[in-house]
Amino acid sequence: MSSPSRVKKRCLILDLTNGVGVNEAGIDVIMDLVDQLHGLRMIMRATSSRLWATRLQR
């Protein structure tokens, strides 16, 4: 059974290839960028949480 995130990735890949016409090399680049964005989002959330925790301690 696939996880929801894997299903979403598969749907995105299908949309990009069939709907937009992105080739395999383009899919690789796009998926790498999507992974980077998710990583940056996690870093931003952690940073924001630390900033708020610091602010609340004052």
N, C-alpha and C positions, 0 to 999 in steps of 0.2 A: 504494500500500500504506500502511496506517495504522500508526503507531507504537503500541507497547503502551500508552503513557499515553493516547493518543486512544481506543483501544478501551476502556480502563477507564472513561474519562469517558463514553463513549457508553452503556456498560452501566449506570453510575450514573444517568445521565439517564433511561434506560428504566425502571430500578427505581423511581426517584422518581415518574415520571409514571404508569406502569402499576400498580406495586405499592402506592404510598403515596397517589397521587392529587394530587401537587403540580402546580400550573399553571405556565404558561410564565414568569410573573413570579417565582414562587417558585424555579424552576430557575435563573433568572439570579442571584438573590440567593445561593442555595446554591453555585453554581459560583464566584461571586466570593469567597465565604468559603473555599471549598476552595483556591482559588488563593492567598489570603492566608495560609492555614495552611501551604501548601507553602513560601511565601516565608519565613515565620517559622521554619520548621523548618531551612531553609538558613542563616539568620542564627544560630540557636541552635547548629548544628553548627560553624559558623565560629568563633563566640565560644568555644565549648567547646574547640576545637582550640587557639586562641590561649592560653586559660587554662592548658591542660595543657602547652603548649610553654613558657610562662613559668615554670610550676611546676617543670618538669624542668631549667630552666637554673639554678635556685637551688642 
